[in-house]
């Protein structure tokens, strides 16, 4: 076997092993995942403010899939909220302060490999970009619940954030004990890409995430022809637009992305110039929100 194939197999094996570990933790209610430092800092700042409003806390949680997921789970007794705002309103700021502060205290470590650090950053940027564009597109199409599209977009790749966080934490522990690198950037990306859908689906099933979120976790390459203004359609379209804008970790198939863009514009009846303006500024918007 040539060296390139061996490296690819190494990433695939690690991804498969981690996927089984994570699914076991989900099923055993033992999943603990670190979050993005910039998002955690903003959430922590808001939680420390005595007069923080539900809207302000919602905006802070919207910056990170993991923190948003924690809020949904905390508020999920008696039925899962459809949006982050609903979760915050149902629980109230005071009841969310301590558990969210605890979650925000667990942040992802930075890799010694600059390529891995860049890939980890791209994971969070892509999810936030899809969420922002999905909400904007839903508003343009006069859909009833733009914030539902935002949530589905934010969580559509949550399995990648979970795997990415675990890999960064594993690297931190290994480097500390051995003072040596442990995984190439190519293997890191492969390990995340292979198992994230299974992890996201297991999480959606176990926690009873909203149907639109679960559907987008399972697949972001198929539109919902039965409901033009379904949140799924805005996420699929936004996902393609973000990939085209370069807001994505990994290689893309330009033909597939182009086909999804054509279908999305036609199905949603959105003006091409408006869509182009939204997509054209998405990278700057995301990086401004994340402070990156």
Backbone torsions as a table, in degrees:
resi	resn	phi	psi	omega
1	UNK	NA	136.6	-178.7
2	UNK	-76.3	160.7	-176.1
3	UNK	-57.8	-38.3	-179.3
4	UNK	-63.1	-42.4	179.4
5	UNK	-65.6	-37.7	179.4
6	UNK	-63.9	-40.9	178.0
7	UNK	-64.1	-42.0	179.4
8	UNK	-61.5	-42.5	178.9
9	UNK	-64.4	-36.4	179.6
10	UNK	-61.9	-45.7	178.0
11	UNK	-64.1	-39.7	-179.9
12	UNK	-65.2	-42.5	-179.6
13	UNK	-64.6	-44.3	179.3
14	UNK	-62.9	-42.6	178.7
15	UNK	-60.3	-42.4	179.8
16	UNK	-64.9	-41.6	179.7
17	UNK	-65.5	-45.2	180.0
18	UNK	-64.5	-38.8	179.6
19	UNK	-58.0	-45.4	179.6
20	UNK	-65.2	-38.2	178.5
21	UNK	-63.4	-46.4	-178.1
22	UNK	-65.3	-44.0	179.6
23	UNK	-62.0	-37.7	175.9
24	UNK	-62.2	-40.5	178.5
25	UNK	-68.6	-38.0	177.1
26	UNK	-61.7	-48.4	-178.2
27	UNK	-64.7	-29.0	-179.9
28	UNK	-94.8	10.0	-178.9
29	UNK	54.5	42.1	-178.2
30	UNK	-124.3	18.2	-176.8
31	UNK	-78.1	123.1	175.1
32	UNK	-128.6	123.0	-173.8
33	UNK	-129.1	132.8	175.5
34	UNK	-74.4	161.5	-177.4
35	UNK	-120.2	176.5	-177.2
36	UNK	-73.4	130.6	-177.2
37	UNK	-54.3	-45.6	-177.7
38	UNK	-61.6	-42.7	178.9
39	UNK	-67.9	-39.8	179.6
40	UNK	-63.9	-39.5	179.6
41	UNK	-62.6	-42.7	179.5
42	UNK	-67.1	-42.6	179.0
43	UNK	-63.5	-42.4	179.5
44	UNK	-62.9	-41.9	178.2
45	UNK	-59.8	-45.1	-179.5
46	UNK	-66.2	-40.9	-177.3
47	UNK	-66.6	-24.7	179.5
48	UNK	-82.1	-15.5	-179.6
49	UNK	-76.9	122.3	-176.7
50	UNK	-62.7	-29.6	-176.5
51	UNK	-106.7	24.1	-179.6
52	UNK	-61.4	137.3	-179.3
53	UNK	-92.9	159.2	175.5
54	UNK	-56.3	-37.7	179.6
55	UNK	-64.3	-41.7	179.4
56	UNK	-65.0	-40.9	178.5
57	UNK	-68.1	-39.2	176.6
58	UNK	-58.3	-45.9	-179.5
59	UNK	-62.3	-35.6	177.9
60	UNK	-68.7	-41.3	-179.4
61	UNK	-70.2	-26.1	-179.3
62	UNK	-67.5	-9.9	-178.1
63	UNK	-84.6	-10.1	-174.0
64	UNK	-146.0	125.9	-179.4
65	UNK	-60.5	-37.8	-175.6
66	UNK	-69.0	-44.2	177.6
67	UNK	-65.9	-39.5	177.0
68	UNK	-61.3	-41.2	179.2
69	UNK	-62.3	-41.0	178.3
70	UNK	-62.1	-42.1	179.2
71	UNK	-63.4	-41.9	178.1
72	UNK	-61.0	-44.3	-178.0
73	UNK	-64.9	-41.6	179.5
74	UNK	-61.6	-34.0	-177.2
75	UNK	-94.9	2.5	-170.3
76	UNK	-79.8	-7.3	178.9
77	UNK	-63.8	124.7	-179.7
78	UNK	86.2	11.9	178.8
79	UNK	128.2	128.4	-176.3
80	UNK	-73.2	131.8	176.2
81	UNK	-61.9	153.0	179.2
82	UNK	-90.4	-15.7	-179.3
83	UNK	-142.6	164.2	176.3
84	UNK	-65.5	-39.8	179.2
85	UNK	-59.4	-40.7	177.3
86	UNK	-63.0	-39.3	179.6
87	UNK	-63.4	-45.2	-179.8
88	UNK	-66.1	-41.6	-179.9
89	UNK	-65.0	-39.3	-178.1
90	UNK	-68.4	-42.2	-176.8
91	UNK	-82.7	-37.7	-173.0
92	UNK	85.8	148.4	-175.9
93	UNK	-60.3	-42.9	-174.5
94	UNK	-62.5	-40.3	-179.4
95	UNK	-73.5	-19.7	179.9
96	UNK	-90.7	-17.6	-172.0
97	UNK	-53.3	-58.3	-172.2
98	UNK	-70.3	-49.0	-179.5
99	UNK	-62.5	-36.1	178.6
100	UNK	-74.4	-33.4	175.5
101	UNK	-64.2	-39.6	177.5
102	UNK	-63.9	-42.3	179.6
103	UNK	-65.8	-40.5	-178.5
104	UNK	-69.4	-20.9	179.4
105	UNK	-72.4	-17.9	179.4
106	UNK	-96.2	98.5	-178.3
107	UNK	-111.1	153.7	-179.3
108	UNK	-69.1	142.7	175.1
109	UNK	-78.0	160.5	176.9
110	UNK	-96.5	134.9	-179.6
111	UNK	-71.5	152.8	172.2
112	UNK	-74.4	-18.1	179.0
113	UNK	-91.5	117.4	-177.3
114	UNK	-61.8	-31.1	178.2
115	UNK	-67.5	-39.6	178.0
116	UNK	-67.4	-41.6	176.6
117	UNK	-57.7	-43.2	179.0
118	UNK	-65.2	-39.5	179.0
119	UNK	-65.1	-41.7	178.9
120	UNK	-61.7	-42.5	177.7
121	UNK	-61.1	-41.2	-179.3
122	UNK	-63.7	-32.1	178.2
123	UNK	-59.1	-49.3	-178.1
124	UNK	-70.8	-39.7	-179.8
125	UNK	-62.6	-41.5	-178.9
126	UNK	-63.7	-45.9	-178.0
127	UNK	-63.1	-42.7	178.9
128	UNK	-68.2	-39.0	178.3
129	UNK	-61.2	-44.8	178.3
130	UNK	-62.6	-41.2	-179.9
131	UNK	-62.7	-47.5	-178.7
132	UNK	-63.4	-45.6	179.9
133	UNK	-67.1	-39.6	179.9
134	UNK	-60.9	-41.9	178.6
135	UNK	-66.3	-42.0	179.7
136	UNK	-64.4	-42.3	179.9
137	UNK	-65.5	-39.9	177.9
138	UNK	-62.9	-39.5	178.0
139	UNK	-65.8	-42.0	178.1
140	UNK	-61.5	-38.0	-179.2
141	UNK	-83.1	2.3	179.7
142	UNK	58.5	40.4	174.4
143	UNK	-71.9	157.6	-174.6
144	UNK	-72.6	-31.6	-172.4
145	UNK	-134.4	76.1	178.4
146	UNK	-58.4	-33.4	-178.7
147	UNK	-69.3	-24.6	174.4
148	UNK	-68.3	-37.2	175.8
149	UNK	-66.6	-38.5	177.6
150	UNK	-60.2	-49.1	-177.9
151	UNK	-61.9	-43.3	179.3
152	UNK	-63.2	-38.0	177.4
153	UNK	-68.2	-41.2	-178.9
154	UNK	-63.9	-34.9	-174.5
155	UNK	-102.0	2.7	-173.3
156	UNK	-64.1	-27.0	178.0
157	UNK	-115.1	30.7	-173.9
158	UNK	-61.0	-28.3	176.6
159	UNK	-61.4	-32.3	177.8
160	UNK	-68.9	-41.2	178.5
161	UNK	-64.1	-38.7	179.7
162	UNK	-64.0	-49.9	179.5
163	UNK	-64.6	-42.3	179.6
164	UNK	-60.9	-43.5	178.3
165	UNK	-63.0	-40.9	179.1
166	UNK	-66.3	-40.4	179.8
167	UNK	-65.3	-41.1	179.4
168	UNK	-66.5	-38.8	177.5
169	UNK	-67.8	-40.2	178.0
170	UNK	-62.7	-42.1	178.4
171	UNK	-61.6	-43.1	-179.8
172	UNK	-57.8	-45.0	-178.0
173	UNK	-68.9	-39.0	-178.6
174	UNK	-71.1	-42.7	179.6
175	UNK	-63.5	-39.3	178.9
176	UNK	-62.7	-40.7	-175.5
177	UNK	-82.4	-30.6	-174.7
178	UNK	-114.7	-14.1	-177.7
179	UNK	53.7	44.6	179.5
180	UNK	-151.8	152.3	177.2
181	UNK	-67.2	159.2	-175.0
182	UNK	-130.1	-13.8	-174.2
183	UNK	-154.4	137.3	176.5
184	UNK	-77.0	161.1	179.1
185	UNK	-63.6	-37.2	178.9
186	UNK	-64.1	-43.9	178.5
187	UNK	-66.8	-35.1	178.6
188	UNK	-60.5	-47.9	179.1
189	UNK	-63.8	-39.8	179.9
190	UNK	-66.3	-40.7	-179.9
191	UNK	-61.4	-36.3	179.8
192	UNK	-75.6	-40.6	-173.8
193	UNK	-69.2	-30.1	-171.6
194	UNK	-75.8	-35.4	-171.1
195	UNK	-113.8	2.2	-169.6
196	UNK	-67.0	-32.6	-179.5
197	UNK	-67.6	-40.7	178.1
198	UNK	-62.1	-41.4	-179.7
199	UNK	-66.4	-47.4	179.6
200	UNK	-60.6	-41.5	179.9
201	UNK	-66.1	-42.0	178.4
202	UNK	-62.2	-39.8	179.5
203	UNK	-67.0	-43.6	179.6
204	UNK	-61.3	-40.9	179.4
205	UNK	-68.4	-45.0	-176.0
206	UNK	-67.8	-41.2	-175.7
207	UNK	-94.8	-5.7	179.1
208	UNK	66.4	43.9	-179.9
209	UNK	-63.2	155.9	-179.4
210	UNK	-52.1	149.3	-175.4
211	UNK	-57.9	-41.1	-179.3
212	UNK	-64.1	-38.4	178.2
213	UNK	-64.9	-48.0	-179.9
214	UNK	-59.7	-40.8	-179.5
215	UNK	-65.2	-40.4	-179.6
216	UNK	-73.1	-30.4	174.8
217	UNK	-64.8	-40.5	-178.0
218	UNK	-70.4	-35.1	-174.0
219	UNK	-164.1	131.5	174.9
220	UNK	-122.4	29.9	179.2
221	UNK	-119.6	2.0	-178.1
222	UNK	-128.6	126.7	175.8
223	UNK	-78.4	164.6	175.9
224	UNK	-102.0	96.9	-176.2
225	UNK	-70.7	-16.0	-177.5
226	UNK	-81.0	-13.8	-177.8
227	UNK	-146.2	98.8	-173.8
228	UNK	-56.2	-39.4	-175.9
229	UNK	-99.2	24.0	174.4
230	UNK	-63.6	140.7	175.3
231	UNK	-53.6	-31.1	179.7
232	UNK	-56.5	-44.0	-176.6
233	UNK	-64.7	-38.3	179.2
234	UNK	-69.6	-34.4	178.6
235	UNK	-70.8	-43.4	178.6
236	UNK	-59.7	-44.8	179.9
237	UNK	-66.3	-45.4	-179.7
238	UNK	-63.7	-36.6	178.6
239	UNK	-61.6	-43.8	178.3
240	UNK	-65.0	-41.8	-179.5
241	UNK	-65.0	-39.1	178.6
242	UNK	-66.8	-39.1	176.9
243	UNK	-62.5	-43.6	179.1
244	UNK	-61.6	-34.4	-179.5
245	UNK	-78.9	-4.2	-179.6
246	UNK	87.0	11.0	-179.2
247	UNK	-94.2	75.2	-173.1
248	UNK	-166.5	147.8	174.3
249	UNK	-97.5	118.0	176.9
250	UNK	110.0	179.1	-179.1
251	UNK	-79.4	154.4	176.5
252	UNK	-124.4	156.3	173.7
253	UNK	-96.1	105.5	-174.2
254	UNK	-60.4	-35.6	180.0
255	UNK	-66.8	-44.4	179.5
256	UNK	-64.5	-43.2	179.3
257	UNK	-61.9	-44.8	179.6
258	UNK	-61.0	-41.8	179.2
259	UNK	-63.7	-41.1	179.2
260	UNK	-66.6	-34.4	177.2
261	UNK	-66.1	-44.4	-179.8
262	UNK	-62.4	-46.2	-179.8
263	UNK	-63.3	-43.0	-178.2
264	UNK	-62.2	-46.0	179.8
265	UNK	-62.3	-39.5	-179.6
266	UNK	-69.2	-47.7	-176.3
267	UNK	-65.2	-41.4	-174.3
268	UNK	-89.3	-6.3	177.9
269	UNK	53.6	48.3	-179.1
270	UNK	-104.7	141.2	-179.3
271	UNK	-67.1	133.3	-174.7
272	UNK	-61.6	-38.2	-178.0
273	UNK	-68.2	-35.7	177.2
274	UNK	-67.0	-43.9	178.3
275	UNK	-61.7	-42.7	-179.3
276	UNK	-62.2	-39.0	179.6
277	UNK	-66.6	-42.2	178.3
278	UNK	-62.6	-49.0	-177.2
279	UNK	-67.6	-33.8	-177.4
280	UNK	-65.1	-25.8	-178.9
281	UNK	-107.0	9.3	-171.7
282	UNK	-69.5	-36.1	-179.2
283	UNK	-62.5	-45.9	179.5
284	UNK	-64.7	-40.1	179.3
285	UNK	-61.5	-45.6	-178.4
286	UNK	-64.4	-46.9	-176.8
287	UNK	-68.3	-30.3	175.0
288	UNK	-66.9	-40.8	-179.6
289	UNK	-69.0	-38.0	-177.8
290	UNK	-86.9	-9.8	-178.6
291	UNK	67.2	34.0	-178.1
292	UNK	-112.1	NA	NA
